[in-house]
Amino acid sequence: IYSLLPGTEAYEQLTLLLEKGKLYALEDDLLARGVDASNLLPNGRSISYDTFVDLVVKHQRTYNWA
């Protein structure tokens, strides 16, 4: 979650990834860490757990950045 915030080490690298794909953060994870979704990368998107499940079913690959 913190990597999606400006000023972090991974932020610049993640902005490059957005040119080829999408980045999502679970709403519950954002809330648990006190992160406001409006502070994410410009094209980063917060999603519900239900939306996450839909994305997992729809796509062959998912990546966990934990």
SVG drawing of the C-alpha trace seen along z (x, -y; Angstrom):
<svg xmlns="http://www.w3.org/2000/svg" viewBox="-18 -12 32 30">
<polyline fill="none" stroke="black" stroke-width="0.4" points="0.0,0.0 2.7,-2.5 4.5,-1.9 1.5,-3.6 2.2,-6.8 4.3,-9.7 7.7,-10.0 8.3,-6.3 11.2,-4.4 9.0,-2.2 6.6,-5.0 8.7,-5.9 9.0,-2.3 5.3,-1.7 4.5,-4.7 6.3,-3.0 4.2,0.1 1.1,-1.9 2.1,-2.5 1.5,1.3 -1.0,2.3 -3.2,1.3 -2.6,1.2 -5.2,1.9 -5.3,1.6 -7.9,3.2 -10.1,0.6 -9.8,2.6 -6.0,2.5 -6.1,-1.3 -8.5,-1.8 -6.4,0.5 -3.3,-1.6 -5.0,-5.0 -4.3,-5.7 -6.6,-7.9 -7.3,-6.5 -7.0,-10.0 -3.3,-9.9 -2.5,-6.9 -0.7,-6.9 -2.7,-9.0 -4.0,-5.9 -4.0,-3.6 -7.5,-2.5 -9.0,-1.3 -11.3,1.7 -13.5,3.8 -12.8,7.4 -15.7,8.4 -14.1,6.5 -10.8,8.2 -12.4,11.6 -14.0,10.6 -10.5,9.6 -8.9,12.8 -11.5,14.9 -11.3,12.7 -7.5,12.7 -5.0,15.6 -2.3,13.9 -2.2,11.9 0.8,10.5 1.2,10.1 3.6,7.3 3.8,8.3"/>
</svg>
